[in-house]
């Protein structure tokens, strides 16, 4: 599949400065899901699409705290008229939070509250031991832990009044505890229902340290709060635009970006939304002057609230998954790499969901980057840092990749980012060159799929096979301790990627030819067919097999799972302990849920998890909360899965 002419045309059409202007415009909106600010951002986007001769399509979905799509709960609408917090020390008063000046100084979706409360430092506040010897009843707890964990332990179980949060995620060396101590972190409640059960404010780690020091020195600090906020149903707009061939009904290549997140939220994710907009503008302009045209496939651009919107898009109309040949998720793609410390990553799906999409995305990203010559001028080099990484989830591609949806989807993301989810994620930390690169990549990826003919698809099949062979060669050079797993994973990835070409209607004879060529390449590279990794083998004998009852991914925020609040405390605590103590944390369980196909037993699921990420989860042992047996017992208790006996 030849990309050169299309990318050359896109170089002349895509404007990083125009995309940066879109970032600045979006960053002025407080784009929390199911709020007026999100709706305002969507309205602005529709205006920009219309101005570029792209007809915006708007689909309204419930934001009521009750509706689920693919098992994912839609948030209830929230509005905040005012919110402020004043730290009181005797006669001294210090305003430390003000919604009107800085929305991130309030825990999003807080309930209404007013009064004056003592402040108690509980450290992280994430474990019962953090409360030993501390009376928090009626107090505001100063805590760095996850807000819903602190809500459970401090407010629900110990009678605290509210939370003064100061936690943030660290990823050394780009973000350490010494970086930006006065930044505020994006902190939010996500309610399982329509009634808010707590409130809180956010202070910077630096301010929290100063408050903690004063408390330790004996100061009797109080927090005077005033919050006028409420939950109410508010529908959320899903915005899309399509460039289609004449005739209608064409399969679609999808470019996806989430429009939500708090003000300013420049890189996360005004940058992804802006890059998708710029890609759409560019392809529309090329089509208008006859430089590009969709042939047998359409290109759709889609902007949604993260997770909830992508689940609604495919959950409300399951036929959309069959019409979508592949998707590309744009999440945080505009970083100034030198300032943010980021690398432009292509994140792959799990090996069983591999597809032609990653091969094409890697080529489009590589060929559309900016180039400079080597010292001698004999070669060229791209100044952008780029890499490819295994699946990590955490964005909309997780919804599309779930087997219940089954749409191939890679993600482009700049990571890590020093200012991720903070008040310092401002447009000046974006780079128009990064935005242009992302927009060219997305437009080239989607535009090539839409304009392809049978010969182009066959050429892409060859590229997929060559890409798979290169990955096998790289795996064969892995350290001895990892070699067998990596080779087995890449062999499985290759098989899935070749099979995915059927979504494009590639001739079965072409697919068989590429499979045969890949098998021959494996023999040359490895000297033999790769052995199946022992850990991935199915369990022997008649064993219980978990079977999913919910067609969709697990809620990333486990407390939003249906029936969560009705579970005994010990059952809820087991989720926390398992994901705290298991190798790889929550990722292994998300992968186990992906691998739960009604045929694999627990040993086979454990093997699939290990094959993908190298993390070993115990298959059995119901007394061990980390085990897959205990995990699927927990999902069964929530009605998400059941058990059946495996066929011997």
C-alpha positions as CSV (number, residue, x, y, z in Angstrom):
1,X,0.0,0.0,0.0
2,X,1.6,3.2,-1.2
3,X,1.4,6.2,1.2
4,X,3.9,8.6,-0.3
5,X,1.6,10.7,-2.6
6,X,-1.1,11.0,0.1
7,X,1.4,12.0,2.7
8,X,3.0,14.5,0.4
9,X,-0.4,16.1,-0.2
10,X,-1.1,16.1,3.6
11,X,2.2,17.9,4.3
12,X,0.9,20.8,2.2
13,X,-2.5,20.8,3.8
14,X,-2.1,20.0,7.5
15,X,-1.4,22.9,9.7
16,X,0.0,22.4,13.2
17,X,-0.6,26.0,14.1
18,X,-4.2,25.7,13.1
19,X,-4.5,22.5,15.3
20,X,-2.8,24.4,18.2
21,X,-5.5,27.1,17.8
22,X,-8.1,24.4,18.2
23,X,-6.3,23.2,21.3
24,X,-6.4,26.7,22.8
25,X,-10.1,27.0,22.0
26,X,-11.0,23.7,23.6
27,X,-8.8,24.4,26.6
28,X,-11.1,27.3,27.5
29,X,-13.9,24.8,28.2
30,X,-14.2,22.8,31.4
31,X,-15.1,19.6,29.6
32,X,-16.2,17.2,32.4
33,X,-18.5,14.5,31.1
34,X,-22.2,15.2,31.3
35,X,-21.8,18.9,32.0
36,X,-22.6,22.2,30.3
37,X,-18.9,22.7,29.6
38,X,-18.7,19.5,27.7
39,X,-21.8,20.4,25.7
40,X,-20.2,23.8,24.9
41,X,-17.0,22.2,23.6
42,X,-19.1,19.9,21.4
43,X,-21.0,22.8,20.0
44,X,-17.8,24.6,19.2
45,X,-16.5,21.5,17.4
46,X,-19.7,21.2,15.4
47,X,-19.2,24.8,14.2
48,X,-15.6,24.1,13.2
49,X,-16.7,21.0,11.2
50,X,-19.4,22.9,9.4
51,X,-16.9,25.7,8.6
52,X,-14.8,23.0,6.9
53,X,-17.7,21.7,4.8
54,X,-17.9,18.6,7.0
55,X,-21.5,17.9,8.1
56,X,-21.4,17.2,11.8
57,X,-23.6,14.4,13.1
58,X,-24.7,14.6,16.7
59,X,-26.1,11.7,18.6
60,X,-27.3,12.4,22.2
61,X,-26.8,9.7,24.8
62,X,-28.1,9.6,28.3
63,X,-26.1,11.1,31.1
64,X,-28.3,9.9,33.9
65,X,-26.2,7.7,36.2
66,X,-28.4,4.7,35.4
67,X,-27.9,3.8,31.7
68,X,-25.3,1.3,30.8
69,X,-23.8,0.6,27.3
70,X,-21.7,-2.5,27.0
71,X,-21.9,-2.7,30.8
72,X,-20.2,0.8,31.2
73,X,-22.2,3.3,33.3
74,X,-23.1,6.7,31.9
75,X,-22.3,9.4,34.4
76,X,-25.0,11.6,35.8
77,X,-25.0,15.2,34.8
78,X,-23.4,17.6,37.3
79,X,-23.4,21.4,37.7
80,X,-21.5,23.5,40.2
81,X,-22.6,27.1,40.8
82,X,-20.0,27.9,43.4
83,X,-17.5,26.2,45.6
84,X,-14.9,27.6,47.9
85,X,-12.8,26.4,50.9
86,X,-11.1,28.7,53.5
87,X,-8.4,27.3,55.8
88,X,-9.0,28.8,59.3
89,X,-6.3,29.0,62.0
90,X,-7.7,31.0,64.8
91,X,-8.2,34.5,63.5
92,X,-6.2,33.8,60.3
93,X,-8.1,32.8,57.2
94,X,-6.6,31.6,53.9
95,X,-8.7,30.8,50.8
96,X,-7.3,27.6,49.4
97,X,-9.9,26.6,46.8
98,X,-12.2,28.5,44.5
99,X,-14.3,27.0,41.7
100,X,-14.6,30.2,39.8
101,X,-10.8,30.8,39.7
102,X,-9.7,27.2,39.3
103,X,-12.2,24.4,38.7
104,X,-9.5,21.7,39.5
105,X,-9.5,23.0,43.2
106,X,-12.8,21.1,43.7
107,X,-13.2,17.3,43.5
108,X,-15.4,17.0,40.5
109,X,-19.0,15.8,41.0
110,X,-18.9,16.9,44.7
111,X,-22.1,17.1,46.6
112,X,-23.4,20.3,48.1
113,X,-21.9,21.2,51.5
114,X,-21.4,24.0,53.9
115,X,-20.0,24.5,57.3
116,X,-16.7,24.5,59.2
117,X,-14.8,21.2,59.9
118,X,-11.6,20.3,61.7
119,X,-8.7,19.0,59.4
120,X,-7.0,15.7,60.2
121,X,-4.0,14.4,58.2
122,X,-4.4,10.7,57.4
123,X,-1.4,10.3,55.0
124,X,-2.5,8.3,52.0
125,X,-5.8,7.4,53.7
126,X,-5.9,4.3,51.5
127,X,-5.5,1.6,54.1
128,X,-7.2,1.0,57.5
129,X,-3.8,1.4,59.2
130,X,-3.7,5.1,58.0
131,X,-6.5,5.8,60.5
132,X,-5.0,4.1,63.5
133,X,-5.1,6.5,66.5
134,X,-6.9,9.2,64.4
135,X,-10.5,10.3,65.1
136,X,-11.8,11.6,61.8
137,X,-15.5,11.7,62.6
138,X,-17.0,15.0,61.4
139,X,-13.6,16.1,60.1
140,X,-12.1,16.8,56.7
141,X,-9.3,14.3,56.0
142,X,-6.1,15.5,54.3
143,X,-5.3,12.5,52.1
144,X,-3.3,11.6,49.0
145,X,-5.1,8.3,48.2
146,X,-7.6,7.7,45.4
147,X,-10.7,9.6,46.2
148,X,-13.2,6.7,46.2
149,X,-10.9,4.6,48.4
150,X,-10.6,7.5,50.9
151,X,-14.4,8.0,50.6
152,X,-15.0,4.4,51.6
153,X,-12.5,4.3,54.5
154,X,-12.8,7.9,55.9
155,X,-16.3,9.1,55.1
156,X,-18.5,6.0,54.8
157,X,-16.8,3.8,57.4
158,X,-15.5,6.4,59.9
159,X,-17.8,9.3,59.6
160,X,-15.5,11.9,58.1
161,X,-17.3,15.0,56.6
162,X,-15.2,15.5,53.5
163,X,-11.8,15.1,51.8
164,X,-8.9,17.5,51.1
165,X,-7.1,15.6,48.4
166,X,-3.6,16.1,47.2
167,X,-2.6,12.8,45.5
168,X,-1.0,12.6,42.1
169,X,0.6,9.8,40.0
170,X,4.4,9.8,39.8
171,X,6.4,8.4,36.9
172,X,10.1,9.0,37.5
173,X,12.2,10.5,36.2
174,X,9.7,12.6,34.2
175,X,7.5,13.3,37.2
176,X,8.9,12.9,40.7
177,X,7.7,14.2,44.0
178,X,9.9,17.2,43.6
179,X,8.4,18.3,40.3
180,X,5.8,21.1,40.2
181,X,4.8,20.8,43.9
182,X,2.2,23.6,43.5
183,X,0.2,22.0,40.7
184,X,-3.3,20.8,41.3
185,X,-4.3,17.3,40.2
186,X,-7.4,16.4,38.3
187,X,-9.5,14.6,41.0
188,X,-13.1,13.4,40.5
189,X,-15.8,11.3,42.1
190,X,-17.6,8.9,39.7
191,X,-21.0,8.0,41.3
192,X,-22.7,4.7,40.8
193,X,-26.2,6.2,40.7
194,X,-27.8,9.6,40.9
195,X,-27.0,10.6,44.5
196,X,-23.6,12.1,45.4
197,X,-22.2,10.7,48.6
198,X,-19.4,13.0,49.4
199,X,-17.6,16.2,48.7
200,X,-14.1,17.5,48.7
201,X,-11.4,20.0,47.5
202,X,-8.0,19.6,46.0
203,X,-4.8,21.2,47.1
204,X,-1.3,20.9,45.7
205,X,1.3,18.5,47.2
206,X,3.2,21.6,48.3
207,X,0.3,23.1,50.2
208,X,-0.7,19.8,51.6
209,X,2.8,19.4,53.0
210,X,2.6,22.8,54.7
211,X,-0.8,22.0,56.1
212,X,0.5,18.6,57.4
213,X,3.5,20.3,59.0
214,X,1.3,22.8,60.8
215,X,-1.0,20.0,62.1
216,X,2.0,18.0,63.3
217,X,3.2,21.1,65.2
218,X,-0.1,21.2,67.0
219,X,-2.1,23.7,65.0
220,X,-5.9,23.3,65.2
221,X,-6.9,23.9,61.6
222,X,-10.4,24.0,60.3
223,X,-11.8,24.1,56.8
224,X,-14.8,26.4,56.1
225,X,-16.6,25.2,53.0
226,X,-19.4,26.3,50.7
227,X,-20.4,24.2,47.7
228,X,-23.5,24.7,45.7
229,X,-23.6,21.7,43.3
230,X,-26.0,19.1,42.2
231,X,-26.5,16.0,40.0
232,X,-29.1,15.9,37.4
233,X,-29.7,14.1,34.1
234,X,-28.0,15.7,31.2
235,X,-27.6,14.1,27.8
236,X,-24.1,13.9,26.3
237,X,-23.4,14.7,22.6
238,X,-21.4,12.2,20.5
239,X,-20.1,14.2,17.5
240,X,-19.0,12.6,14.3
241,X,-18.3,13.5,10.6
242,X,-17.9,11.2,7.7
243,X,-16.2,11.3,4.3
244,X,-17.9,8.6,2.3
245,X,-17.9,7.4,-1.3
246,X,-21.1,7.9,-3.2
247,X,-23.9,5.4,-2.6
248,X,-23.8,5.1,1.2
249,X,-23.5,2.1,3.4
250,X,-19.7,1.8,2.9
251,X,-17.6,0.2,5.7
252,X,-15.7,2.7,7.7
253,X,-12.2,3.5,9.0
254,X,-12.7,5.3,12.3
255,X,-10.5,8.0,13.8
256,X,-11.5,8.4,17.5
257,X,-10.6,11.0,20.1
258,X,-12.1,11.8,23.5
259,X,-13.3,15.4,23.9
260,X,-13.7,15.4,27.6
261,X,-11.5,16.4,30.6
262,X,-11.2,19.4,32.8
263,X,-10.0,22.9,31.9
264,X,-7.3,23.3,30.7
265,X,-6.7,19.7,29.6
266,X,-4.6,20.8,26.6
267,X,-2.7,17.7,25.9
268,X,-5.2,15.4,27.6
269,X,-7.1,15.5,25.4
270,X,-7.7,18.7,23.5
271,X,-4.7,17.7,21.5
272,X,-6.3,14.4,20.3
273,X,-9.5,16.1,19.5
274,X,-7.7,18.9,17.7
275,X,-5.5,16.5,15.7
276,X,-8.6,14.5,14.6
277,X,-10.3,17.8,13.6
278,X,-7.2,18.8,11.6
279,X,-7.0,15.4,9.9
280,X,-10.7,15.7,9.0
281,X,-10.2,19.2,7.6
282,X,-7.2,18.1,5.6
283,X,-8.9,15.1,4.0
284,X,-12.0,17.1,3.2
285,X,-9.8,19.8,1.5
286,X,-7.9,17.2,-0.5
287,X,-11.2,15.6,-1.6
288,X,-12.6,19.0,-2.6
289,X,-9.8,19.6,-5.0
290,X,-9.6,16.1,-6.3
291,X,-6.4,15.1,-4.7
292,X,-7.9,12.2,-2.7
293,X,-11.2,10.4,-2.7
294,X,-12.7,7.5,-0.7
295,X,-13.3,4.5,-2.9
296,X,-15.0,1.5,-1.3
297,X,-14.7,2.7,2.3
298,X,-15.6,5.8,4.2
299,X,-13.6,7.7,6.9
300,X,-15.5,8.6,10.1
301,X,-14.1,10.9,12.7
302,X,-15.7,10.5,16.2
303,X,-15.4,12.7,19.3
304,X,-16.8,11.3,22.5
305,X,-16.6,11.4,26.3
306,X,-13.9,8.8,27.2
307,X,-15.1,5.2,27.7
308,X,-18.7,6.1,28.2
309,X,-19.1,7.6,24.7
310,X,-17.3,4.9,22.8
311,X,-19.3,2.3,24.7
312,X,-22.5,4.2,23.8
313,X,-21.5,4.5,20.2
314,X,-21.1,0.8,19.7
315,X,-23.5,-0.4,22.3
316,X,-26.5,1.5,21.0
317,X,-26.0,0.1,17.4
318,X,-24.1,-3.2,17.4
319,X,-24.0,-3.1,13.6
320,X,-21.5,-0.3,13.8
321,X,-18.8,-2.7,14.9
322,X,-19.3,-4.8,11.8
323,X,-19.2,-1.7,9.6
324,X,-15.9,-0.5,11.2
325,X,-13.0,-2.2,9.5
326,X,-10.5,-0.7,12.0
327,X,-10.0,2.3,14.3
328,X,-7.2,4.6,15.5
329,X,-7.5,6.2,18.9
330,X,-5.8,9.6,19.4
331,X,-5.1,10.3,23.1
332,X,-2.6,13.0,24.1
333,X,-0.8,13.5,20.8
334,X,0.3,17.2,21.0
335,X,3.1,17.3,23.5
336,X,6.2,19.4,23.3
337,X,8.5,16.4,23.8
338,X,11.3,18.4,25.3
339,X,9.1,20.1,27.8
340,X,6.8,17.2,28.7
341,X,9.4,14.4,28.6
342,X,7.2,12.4,26.3
343,X,7.7,9.9,23.5
344,X,5.2,9.4,20.6
345,X,4.0,5.9,21.2
346,X,2.0,3.4,19.1
347,X,0.2,1.2,21.6
348,X,-0.6,-2.3,20.2
349,X,-3.7,-4.3,21.0
350,X,-3.4,-7.6,23.0
351,X,-1.9,-10.2,20.7
352,X,-5.2,-11.9,20.1
353,X,-6.7,-8.7,18.8
354,X,-3.7,-7.8,16.5
355,X,-4.6,-6.5,13.1
356,X,-3.4,-4.8,9.9
357,X,-4.2,-1.5,11.6
358,X,-1.0,-1.4,13.6
359,X,1.1,-2.1,10.6
360,X,-0.5,0.7,8.6
361,X,-0.4,3.1,11.6
362,X,3.3,2.4,12.1
363,X,4.0,3.1,8.5
364,X,1.9,6.3,8.4
365,X,3.5,7.6,11.6
366,X,7.1,6.9,10.3
367,X,6.6,8.3,6.8
368,X,4.7,11.4,7.9
369,X,7.2,12.6,10.5
370,X,9.4,15.6,9.9
371,X,12.9,14.7,8.6
372,X,16.3,16.1,8.7
373,X,19.5,14.9,7.1
374,X,22.3,13.1,8.9
375,X,25.6,14.8,9.5
376,X,27.0,13.8,6.1
377,X,23.8,14.2,4.3
378,X,23.8,10.6,3.2
379,X,20.8,9.7,5.3
380,X,17.7,11.2,7.0
381,X,16.6,11.1,10.6
382,X,13.4,12.1,12.4
383,X,13.9,14.3,15.4
384,X,10.7,13.1,17.2
385,X,11.1,10.4,19.8
386,X,8.9,7.4,18.8
387,X,8.4,3.9,20.1
388,X,5.9,1.0,19.9
389,X,4.6,-0.5,23.2
390,X,2.4,-3.4,24.2
391,X,-1.2,-3.0,25.3
392,X,-1.8,-1.0,28.5
393,X,-5.5,0.1,28.1
394,X,-6.8,3.1,29.9
395,X,-8.4,4.8,26.9
396,X,-11.2,4.3,24.4
397,X,-9.3,1.6,22.4
398,X,-10.0,-0.7,25.4
399,X,-13.7,-0.6,24.6
400,X,-13.3,-1.3,20.9
401,X,-10.9,-4.1,21.5
402,X,-13.1,-6.0,23.9
403,X,-14.2,-9.2,22.1
404,X,-17.8,-8.2,22.5
405,X,-17.1,-5.3,20.1
406,X,-14.1,-6.7,18.3
407,X,-13.0,-3.6,16.3
408,X,-9.2,-3.6,15.6
409,X,-7.9,-0.4,17.3
410,X,-4.4,0.9,18.0
411,X,-3.7,4.0,20.0
412,X,-1.4,6.9,19.4
413,X,-0.3,8.7,22.6
414,X,2.6,10.8,23.9
415,X,3.7,9.4,27.2
416,X,4.8,10.1,29.8
417,X,3.8,13.8,30.3
418,X,5.1,15.7,33.2
419,X,1.9,17.8,33.4
420,X,-0.6,14.9,32.9
421,X,-3.9,15.5,34.7
422,X,-2.8,18.7,36.4
423,X,-3.6,22.4,36.3
424,X,-0.4,22.9,34.3
425,X,-1.6,20.9,31.3
426,X,-1.8,24.1,29.3
427,X,-1.6,24.9,25.5
428,X,1.9,26.2,25.9
429,X,3.0,22.6,26.6
430,X,1.8,21.6,23.1
431,X,3.9,21.7,20.0
432,X,2.4,22.4,16.6
433,X,4.9,20.0,15.1
434,X,3.6,17.1,17.2
435,X,0.0,18.1,16.4
436,X,0.8,18.2,12.7
437,X,2.6,14.8,12.9
438,X,-0.4,13.2,14.6
439,X,-2.9,14.7,12.2
440,X,-0.9,13.6,9.2
441,X,-0.6,10.1,10.6
442,X,-4.3,9.8,11.3
443,X,-5.3,11.2,7.9
444,X,-2.8,9.0,6.1
445,X,-3.9,5.9,8.0
446,X,-7.6,6.5,7.4
447,X,-7.3,8.0,3.9
448,X,-5.3,5.1,2.6
449,X,-7.8,2.6,3.9
450,X,-10.6,4.5,2.4
451,X,-9.0,5.0,-1.0
452,X,-7.6,1.4,-1.3
453,X,-8.4,-1.0,-4.1
454,X,-7.9,-4.7,-4.2
455,X,-4.3,-4.3,-5.2
456,X,-3.7,-1.9,-2.3
457,X,-5.3,-4.4,0.1
458,X,-3.1,-7.2,-1.2
459,X,0.0,-4.9,-0.7
460,X,-1.1,-4.2,2.8
461,X,-1.4,-8.0,3.4
462,X,2.3,-8.3,2.3
463,X,3.2,-5.5,4.7
464,X,1.5,-7.3,7.6
465,X,3.4,-10.4,6.9
466,X,6.8,-8.6,6.6
467,X,6.0,-6.7,9.8
468,X,5.2,-10.0,11.6
469,X,8.4,-11.6,10.4
470,X,10.4,-8.6,11.7
471,X,8.7,-8.9,15.1
472,X,9.5,-12.6,15.2
473,X,13.1,-11.9,14.4
474,X,13.2,-9.3,17.2
475,X,11.6,-11.8,19.6
476,X,14.2,-14.4,18.7
477,X,16.9,-12.1,19.9
478,X,15.3,-11.5,23.3
479,X,17.1,-12.4,26.5
480,X,16.9,-16.2,27.1
481,X,14.5,-15.8,30.0
482,X,12.0,-14.0,27.9
483,X,12.6,-15.5,24.5
484,X,10.1,-18.4,24.5
485,X,7.3,-16.1,25.6
486,X,8.0,-13.4,23.2
487,X,8.4,-15.7,20.2
488,X,5.1,-17.4,21.1
489,X,3.3,-14.1,21.5
490,X,4.6,-12.8,18.2
491,X,3.6,-16.0,16.4
492,X,0.1,-15.6,17.8
493,X,0.0,-11.9,17.0
494,X,1.0,-12.6,13.4
495,X,-1.8,-15.2,13.0
496,X,-4.3,-12.7,14.3
497,X,-3.0,-9.8,12.2
498,X,-3.2,-11.9,9.0
499,X,-6.7,-13.1,9.9
500,X,-7.9,-9.5,10.4
501,X,-7.3,-8.8,6.7
502,X,-10.6,-10.6,6.1
503,X,-12.3,-7.5,7.5
504,X,-11.1,-5.7,4.4
505,X,-12.4,-8.4,2.1
506,X,-8.9,-9.5,1.0
507,X,-9.1,-12.5,-1.3
508,X,-8.8,-15.7,0.7
509,X,-6.2,-16.9,-1.7
510,X,-4.0,-13.9,-0.9
511,X,-4.4,-14.6,2.8
512,X,-3.4,-18.3,2.4
513,X,-0.3,-17.1,0.4
514,X,0.7,-14.7,3.1
515,X,0.2,-17.4,5.8
516,X,2.4,-19.8,3.9
517,X,5.1,-17.1,3.4
518,X,5.0,-16.3,7.1
519,X,5.4,-19.9,8.0
520,X,8.4,-20.2,5.8
521,X,9.9,-17.1,7.3
522,X,9.4,-18.6,10.8
523,X,11.3,-21.6,9.8
524,X,14.2,-19.5,8.4
525,X,14.2,-17.2,11.5
526,X,13.7,-19.8,14.2
527,X,14.9,-23.0,12.7
528,X,11.6,-24.7,13.7
529,X,8.0,-23.8,14.4
530,X,7.8,-21.9,17.7
531,X,6.7,-24.1,20.6
532,X,3.6,-23.1,22.4
533,X,4.6,-21.5,25.7
534,X,3.8,-24.0,28.5
535,X,2.0,-21.3,30.6
536,X,-0.5,-20.8,27.8
537,X,-1.6,-24.4,27.5
538,X,-5.1,-25.2,28.4
539,X,-5.8,-27.0,31.7
540,X,-6.3,-30.8,31.4
541,X,-9.4,-32.6,32.4
542,X,-12.9,-31.4,33.3
543,X,-12.5,-28.1,35.0
544,X,-14.8,-25.1,35.6
545,X,-14.7,-22.5,32.8
546,X,-15.7,-18.9,33.4
547,X,-18.2,-17.5,31.0
548,X,-19.0,-13.8,30.5
549,X,-22.6,-12.7,30.9
550,X,-21.9,-9.1,30.1
551,X,-20.8,-8.2,26.6
552,X,-18.3,-5.5,27.2
553,X,-15.1,-4.6,29.1
554,X,-14.9,-4.3,32.8
555,X,-15.5,-0.9,34.3
556,X,-12.0,0.6,34.8
557,X,-13.3,2.1,38.0
558,X,-14.4,-1.1,39.8
559,X,-16.8,0.6,42.1
560,X,-19.0,1.4,39.1
561,X,-19.6,-2.3,38.4
562,X,-23.3,-3.2,38.7
563,X,-24.2,-4.4,42.2
564,X,-21.0,-3.1,43.8
565,X,-22.6,-1.4,46.7
566,X,-24.6,-4.5,47.6
567,X,-21.5,-6.6,47.9
568,X,-20.2,-7.4,51.5
569,X,-17.3,-5.2,52.5
570,X,-15.0,-8.2,52.4
571,X,-15.8,-8.8,48.8
572,X,-15.2,-5.2,47.8
573,X,-12.0,-5.2,49.8
574,X,-10.8,-8.3,47.9
575,X,-10.9,-6.3,44.7
576,X,-8.6,-3.7,46.2
577,X,-6.2,-6.2,47.7
578,X,-5.9,-8.2,44.5
579,X,-5.2,-5.2,42.3
580,X,-2.8,-3.8,44.9
581,X,-0.8,-6.9,45.3
582,X,-1.0,-8.7,42.0
583,X,1.9,-8.5,39.6
584,X,1.0,-5.8,37.1
585,X,-2.0,-4.5,39.1
586,X,-5.3,-4.3,37.4
587,X,-4.0,-4.9,33.8
588,X,-3.8,-8.6,34.3
589,X,-7.4,-8.9,35.3
590,X,-8.5,-6.7,32.3
591,X,-6.6,-9.1,30.1
592,X,-8.1,-12.1,31.8
593,X,-11.5,-10.6,31.1
594,X,-10.6,-10.2,27.4
595,X,-9.4,-13.9,27.4
596,X,-12.6,-15.2,29.0
597,X,-14.2,-16.7,25.8
598,X,-16.2,-19.5,27.3
599,X,-13.7,-22.1,26.1
600,X,-10.5,-21.3,28.1
601,X,-10.3,-22.7,31.6
602,X,-8.4,-20.8,34.3
603,X,-5.0,-22.2,33.4
604,X,-5.5,-21.2,29.8
605,X,-6.6,-17.7,30.8
606,X,-3.6,-17.4,33.1
607,X,-1.4,-18.5,30.2
608,X,-3.0,-15.9,27.9
609,X,-2.3,-13.1,30.4
610,X,1.3,-14.3,30.8
611,X,1.8,-14.5,27.1
612,X,0.7,-10.9,26.6
613,X,2.4,-9.1,29.4
614,X,4.6,-11.5,31.3
615,X,2.7,-11.2,34.5
616,X,1.9,-14.4,36.3
617,X,-1.5,-14.6,38.0
618,X,-2.3,-17.7,40.1
619,X,-4.9,-19.7,38.3
620,X,-6.5,-21.3,41.3
621,X,-6.9,-20.7,45.0
622,X,-10.2,-19.1,46.0
623,X,-8.6,-18.0,49.3
624,X,-6.0,-15.9,47.4
625,X,-7.7,-12.8,46.2
626,X,-5.1,-12.4,43.4
627,X,-6.0,-15.7,41.8
628,X,-8.1,-15.9,38.7
629,X,-10.4,-18.3,40.4
630,X,-11.1,-15.7,43.1
631,X,-11.4,-12.9,40.4
632,X,-14.1,-14.8,38.5
633,X,-15.9,-15.7,41.7
634,X,-16.1,-12.0,42.3
635,X,-17.4,-11.2,38.8
636,X,-19.9,-14.0,39.2
637,X,-21.1,-12.6,42.5
638,X,-21.8,-9.3,40.6
639,X,-23.7,-11.2,37.8
640,X,-21.0,-10.4,35.3
641,X,-20.0,-14.0,34.7
642,X,-21.0,-17.6,35.5
643,X,-19.3,-21.0,35.5
644,X,-19.7,-24.0,33.3
645,X,-17.8,-27.3,33.2
646,X,-15.1,-27.7,30.6
647,X,-15.4,-30.5,28.1
648,X,-12.7,-33.1,28.8
